[in-house]
């Protein structure tokens, strides 16, 4: 069991959730406010996507990320920031010509995916470790793209959170480490319950955990109704946890949640298990992250 838990709040995501929940943050100001709300509720890390303020859909506009980061950094509430670098991988076949991407296809190069990370140097960024049948679309992230992307993250001095949606992703993340593309102790995020990746159940989480390197830090999350059970399961198996409106819209059946409420519910669950949630400062020290003010590695020599 892990008694010192890093709790991430993924505040918005990029999925089609705004029509289902009017409280999903969309504008940069709303997303920044959601990060601050999560911090005040006790979250260690805020994980962010940017959305188009006009459509509510995914945004790759670097200025949207700039505003989010600036607003959070200027607030008087501390939180570790984790920028997504997994956008721009959606491929939906054209019905008339399946060799081409149809409406909704959104593909970016590794350099384009990395742009906001390289510009704003958050403490963490995600690195999705493979391709996947993701619902009715295909998320594309080939091995050579991943190697290129890992080099960009490494050169920027940002710690990657290795997002693994299936067991083969864990395998390839270990390969990146063996090739020298991951510095220090790796950080894994086990992403459970997304059709058609790894299922959100104890057996799957344990299997993936057992394939991690001996020096890995790891967290896990489940989507929808699996969110809180996977928080408990991760803590009991020695890991960290994630909640937030990116993954689940409900506090309980039929009751829409806020990010702060989900953090508070998870924090209470963690506390009831006999553990505690780590502060942002403790998280930086534990993971040896770069301090956003001094630029130096907390707990390290750089």
N, C-alpha and C positions, 0 to 999 in steps of 0.2 A: 504494500500500500504506500502511496505517496502522501506525505503529511504536509508538504509545502507545495501548493498547487498554483501554477500560472494559469490565469483565467483570461482567455481572449473573448472579446465581443466583436463579431462580424456584423457591422451595423446596417449594411444595406444590400450588398451583392449587386448583381446585374440582371437577375432573372425577372420574369414578368410577374412581379408580386405587387406592384403599386395598385393594380385594379382590385386586388383582394384585400388590401389593407391601406387605408388612407394615411396611416402613420409611418409608412416606410419612407425614410428620408431620401430626397431627390436632389435638391439644389445643393451646391457646395456649403452654403451656410447651414442647411438642415443636417447634412452629413457631419459637418464639424460639430454642431450642437449635439448630435447623437454620440459622437466620440466623447465629448465632455460629460454628457449624461452617464455614459457607461463608466467613465473614470470615477465620477462621484458616487456611483453605485458600488464601486469596488473592483472594477476590472483592472487587470494588469496590462493588457494589450488591446488596442483597437485596430481591427483589420478593415481596410477601406477599399471600395470601388468608387469610381465616379460615374454619375448619371447625367444624361442630357436634361437640363432643367425644363426644356420645352416638351420633350416626349416621354421622359421618365426612363428611356432605354439606356443602354450602355454608352458611356462616353470615353473616348481615348484622348480628349482634349487636355493637353498638359496644363492649361490655365485653370481648369476645374480642379485638378490635383493641387496646383499651387495655392489656390484659395483655401481648400480644405486644410492643407498642412499649415498654412500661415495662421489661420484662425485657431487651430488647436494649439500650436506652439505659443501663440500670444495669450492664451488663456492661463488662468492661475491654477489650473488643475493638471497635474502631471499624468501622462499615460504613454506607454511605448507605442510607437506607430508602425504599422505593418501595411505597406502598399501592395495591392495586387499586381502581379506581373503575368497573370495568366489569361488576360483578355486576348481577343483577336485570334482565337483558335476554332471558332465555330464553323462547321461545314454542313450545309444542308443540300442534298442533291436536287438539281433541277428536274422536275417531273418529266419534261419533254426531252431533256438531254442529260441523263444521269452522270455523264462525264464532266459536267460543269456544276459549279456551285449555284444554287438557286436563291430566291429571296430569303434574307436572314443570314446568309453566309457572311462571316466577318473574320477575315484572316489578316494577321499582322506578322511581320518578320520578328525574329528575336530582338533586333535593335529597336524596333518600334515598341515592342512590349516593355522593353527595359527603360524607355525614355523617361517616364516620370520618376522611376527609382534613381536613375543616374542624375537627374536634375535636382532632386530634393533630399536624397540620401537619408531615408528613414532608417531606423534601427534594424528593421526586418522587411523582407519582401517575400512573396510566395514564388515558388518555382514548381510548377505542376509537372510531375515526373513521367509523363507518357500520354499516349492517345487513349481514347475511350469512347465506346458507344454511350453517349450522354443523353438519356431519354431518347427522343426521336432524331437527334442530330449526332454528328461525330465531332468530338473535340480532338483536334489535330495538334500533336506536339512530338515530332519525330526525334530520334536519337541525336542526329547531328544538330538539329535546332536546339535541343536541350544542352548539348555541350557548348555551343556558341553562347547561349543565354547564360549558362553557369559561369563562363569566363567573364562576361560583362558584369555580372553581379559580384564576382570575386574581385575584379579590378576596381569596382566602386567601393569596396570595403563594407558592403552591406551583408548581413547574415541572411542566407536563404532559409525559408521555411519550406521543407521538401514535402509538397502535398502529394499524397499517394492515395489514389482512388481504387487501386486494385493491387494484388500481390506482386504482379510483374513490375509495378511502379517502384515498390520497395527494392526489388532486385536491381533496377536500373539506377536508383538513387545510390545504392551501395557501389555500383560501378563508377558513378561520378566521383565518389569519395576515393576509390582506389586509383582513379586517374589523376588525383591531385586537384580536382576542380571544386572541392568543398573544404574550406579551412576550419580548423578547430573541431570541437565536438559537434556533430551534425544535429539539426533540429528537424524532426519529422512531424507531419500532421497527417493522421489517418482519417480519411474522409469516407464516412460510412452512410449507406442508405441511398446513394444516388443511382437511379436506374441507368445503366446496367453495370455498375461497378461492384465494389465490395459491399456485402450486406451489413446492416446495422444489428449485429448480435454479438454476444460474448465470444462465441467460437471464432468468428472472423477477426475480431479485434485481437484476441489472444494469438491467433496464427500470425497475423501481421506483426504484432509486437515481437514475437519470438524470432522473426527474421531480421530484426533491426541490429545494427552494429552494437557491440558491447558498450561503446562510449556515447550512444545516442541519447539525447533528450527527445521526448515524444509527447504528443498530445493527440486527442481524437475528438471527433464530433459525429453526431447523428442528425439527420434532418427530420423535420416534422415532429411527430409524436415520439420519435426516438431520441430527441435532444437530451432531455434530462436523464433518462436511463443510461445513455452513453457517457454523460458526465460522471455519474456514479461508477460505472464500469471502468472508465479510464483511471479514475483515482484509485480504485481498488487494485488495479493491475499495475500501478506504479507510474501512471502518466499524468499529463496535464489535460485541460479541457477547454472547449469552446462553445459559446452560445451566441445568440443574436438573431436579428430579423433576416439576415441573409439565409439562414438555415431553417427557421421556424417562425411562424407568425403568431402563435398562440401561447398564452400563459397557461391556460387549461382548455378543455374542450369547449369551443364556442366563444371563448373570451380572447379577444385580440390583445397582444402584448406590446409593450414598449421595450426598447433595448435595456433600459435601466431595470425594468421589472424582471427581465430574463436573467440579468446579472445578479440581482438580489436573490432570486429563487435558486440559482445555481450556487451562490455563495452560502446560502442557508443549508443547502444539501451537502456541500463540502464540509461545512462546519459540523453538521450533524454526524458526519462520518468520522469526526475526530481530526480533521485536517484544517488548514487555513489557506486563504488566498494570499499570494505574495503581492507586495506593492510593486509599482513600476520600477522603483529604485532597486529593490531586491531582485526583480526580474532581470534588469540590465546586468547586475553583478553575477547572477547565476548563469546567464547565457553568454556573458562576456560581450555585451553589446556596446556599440559606440554611443557615448554620451552626446545628446543633441546640442548641448551648449559648448562643451569643451572640445568635442571631436575626438576625444581619447577613448580607448577601450576601457570600460569599467572593469576593474579587477585584473587588468592585463598591463602590459608594458608599453603598448603603442600609444 
